[in-house]
Amino acid sequence: MRKYLLHVCFPVLFALIISFVFIAIPITSATGGSIELRSHYRSLSLSQGQSISNISIRKRTGTGFYGHSTIKHDYNLKTIKGDKVVVDNATGLMWHQSGSDDRMNQWKAEDRVEMLNSEGYAGHHDWRLPTVEEAVSLLEPSKKNGNLYIGPVFSKKQKYIWTGDKTGDALGTPVGGSRAAWNVRFGNGSVRWDIIGSIFYHYRYVRPVRSVE
């Protein structure tokens, strides 16, 4: 009877152990990244923007928040066909190492990415503006690059960048009849939305990103 129970129970116990091991070990991407960030654009209300994952918020505001990413990055600076990129093995994202040299409104930012794709920067044609989750992932808890809350592997000229995510007010409706877009500021570690196309001061840099397959 004892031999019978051992014969029957051992395969079941072995299967349970194997299942536990696979559940406990995070599934990684082709680049080794185990953290998957949203790559498709959305229209996020204020509360939705303040509820994204992998962030630590130290202060909420009427247009966003101050905080930083909780992701432990594994950056790798590469030069591909003469173009500099930064691959984050933690998220499976490839970033433009510097980004645009000049600031622009969000409409122009989208045009700049299209131009980059037509030129095939670093041999790729699928560059895009980052989502809020992707852009926020670059925010460090302290100043790591001069006076910026971003890793030193990146250029420190781009103090704030546009994302491809749009927004309205806290209810998700257009702000003052205009659409707005989220941006990330590495100078003070903040994330907020600004009205698209403003001719006054809502000009930001562009740091394109692409997903590594």
C-alpha positions in Angstrom: 0.0 0.0 0.0 2.9 2.4 0.9 4.6 1.6 -2.4 1.3 2.3 -4.3 0.8 5.7 -2.6 4.4 6.6 -3.4 4.0 5.6 -7.0 0.8 7.6 -7.4 1.7 10.7 -5.4 5.3 11.3 -6.6 4.3 12.4 -10.2 1.7 14.7 -8.8 4.1 16.3 -6.3 6.7 16.7 -9.0 4.3 18.4 -11.3 3.3 20.8 -8.5 6.9 21.7 -7.8 7.6 22.4 -11.5 4.5 24.5 -11.8 5.6 26.6 -8.8 9.0 27.1 -10.2 7.6 28.4 -13.5 5.2 30.7 -11.7 7.9 32.1 -9.4 10.3 32.9 -12.2 9.3 36.0 -14.2 9.0 35.6 -17.9 11.5 37.8 -19.8 11.5 39.3 -23.2 14.0 38.7 -25.9 16.2 41.5 -24.4 16.0 40.1 -20.9 13.3 42.6 -19.8 10.7 41.3 -17.3 8.7 44.6 -17.1 6.2 45.2 -19.9 5.0 48.8 -20.3 2.0 50.0 -22.3 3.1 50.9 -25.8 -0.2 52.0 -27.3 -1.5 55.5 -26.9 -4.5 56.4 -24.7 -6.4 59.4 -23.5 -5.8 59.5 -19.8 -7.7 61.6 -17.3 -5.8 63.2 -14.3 -6.7 60.3 -12.0 -5.7 57.7 -14.6 -2.4 59.5 -15.1 -1.8 59.4 -11.3 -2.5 55.7 -11.2 -0.1 54.2 -13.7 2.1 51.4 -12.5 5.8 51.3 -11.6 5.9 54.8 -10.1 6.3 56.3 -6.7 4.4 59.6 -6.3 5.7 62.1 -3.7 3.2 64.9 -4.6 0.0 65.1 -6.6 -1.0 68.3 -8.5 -3.9 69.6 -10.5 -2.2 68.6 -13.8 -0.2 65.5 -12.8 2.3 64.6 -10.1 5.9 64.6 -8.9 7.5 61.2 -8.6 9.9 58.7 -10.0 10.1 55.2 -11.5 10.5 52.1 -9.3 12.1 50.1 -12.2 15.6 48.8 -11.8 17.1 49.6 -15.1 19.7 47.8 -17.1 20.9 50.4 -19.7 23.2 49.5 -22.6 24.5 52.3 -24.8 25.0 51.2 -28.4 26.0 52.7 -31.7 24.1 51.3 -34.7 25.0 52.5 -38.2 26.5 55.6 -36.6 23.4 56.4 -34.5 23.4 56.3 -30.7 20.7 54.4 -28.9 20.1 53.2 -25.3 18.6 49.7 -24.8 16.9 49.1 -21.5 17.1 45.4 -20.9 14.7 45.7 -17.9 11.8 47.0 -20.1 12.8 45.8 -23.6 12.8 49.4 -25.0 15.3 51.1 -27.3 15.6 54.9 -26.7 17.1 57.6 -28.9 20.1 58.5 -26.8 19.7 62.2 -27.1 16.5 63.2 -28.9 15.7 66.4 -30.7 18.0 69.4 -30.5 15.2 71.9 -30.4 11.8 72.2 -28.5 8.5 72.0 -30.3 4.8 71.7 -29.7 3.2 68.2 -29.7 2.0 68.4 -33.3 5.6 69.1 -34.5 6.8 66.3 -32.2 4.8 63.8 -34.1 6.1 65.1 -37.4 9.7 64.8 -36.1 9.2 61.1 -35.3 7.8 60.5 -38.8 10.9 62.2 -40.3 13.1 60.0 -38.1 11.4 56.9 -39.4 11.7 58.0 -43.0 15.5 58.4 -42.4 15.7 55.0 -40.7 17.5 56.1 -37.6 19.8 53.3 -36.3 18.3 51.1 -39.1 14.8 51.1 -37.8 11.5 52.6 -39.1 9.2 52.0 -36.1 10.2 54.9 -33.8 7.4 56.6 -31.9 6.7 59.0 -29.1 6.7 57.2 -25.8 3.6 56.6 -23.7 3.4 58.1 -20.2 4.4 54.8 -18.7 7.4 54.5 -20.9 8.5 58.1 -20.4 8.0 58.0 -16.7 10.2 54.9 -16.5 13.1 57.2 -17.2 12.6 59.3 -14.1 15.2 58.6 -11.4 14.5 59.2 -7.6 17.4 61.6 -7.4 19.5 63.7 -9.8 21.8 61.4 -11.7 22.7 63.4 -14.8 23.8 66.9 -13.8 20.7 68.5 -12.4 18.3 66.0 -14.1 16.3 63.1 -12.8 17.5 60.8 -15.6 20.3 58.3 -16.0 23.7 59.6 -17.2 23.6 57.3 -20.2 21.2 59.8 -21.8 21.9 63.3 -23.2 21.1 66.0 -20.6 20.0 68.6 -23.0 16.4 67.3 -23.2 15.0 68.5 -19.9 11.4 67.6 -20.7 9.8 65.4 -23.4 6.5 64.9 -25.0 4.6 61.6 -24.9 2.0 60.3 -27.3 -0.8 60.1 -24.7 -3.5 62.8 -24.7 -5.7 64.0 -21.9 -8.4 66.4 -20.8 -9.4 67.5 -17.3 -10.0 65.2 -14.4 -13.2 64.0 -16.1 -11.4 63.2 -19.3 -13.1 66.1 -21.3 -11.1 68.6 -23.4 -9.5 71.4 -21.5 -10.9 74.8 -22.5 -12.1 73.2 -25.7 -8.5 72.1 -26.6 -6.8 68.8 -26.4 -3.8 68.3 -24.2 -0.9 65.8 -24.1 1.2 64.4 -21.3 4.9 65.2 -20.9 7.7 64.3 -18.5 10.1 66.8 -16.9 13.5 65.6 -15.9 14.4 68.9 -14.4 12.1 68.6 -11.4 10.9 65.0 -11.7 7.3 65.9 -12.6 4.7 64.5 -15.0 1.9 66.7 -16.3 -0.3 67.6 -19.2 -0.1 70.7 -21.4 -2.4 72.0 -24.1 -1.4 70.9 -27.6 -0.2 73.6 -30.0 0.2 76.4 -27.6 2.2 79.2 -29.1 3.3 80.5 -25.7 5.4 78.1 -23.6 4.2 74.5 -24.1 7.2 73.5 -26.1 9.0 70.2 -25.3 11.8 68.1 -26.7 11.3 64.7 -28.4 13.0 61.5 -27.2 11.7 58.7 -29.5 11.4 55.1 -28.4 10.8 51.7 -30.0 10.0 48.2 -28.7 12.8 45.7 -29.1 11.6 42.4 -30.5 
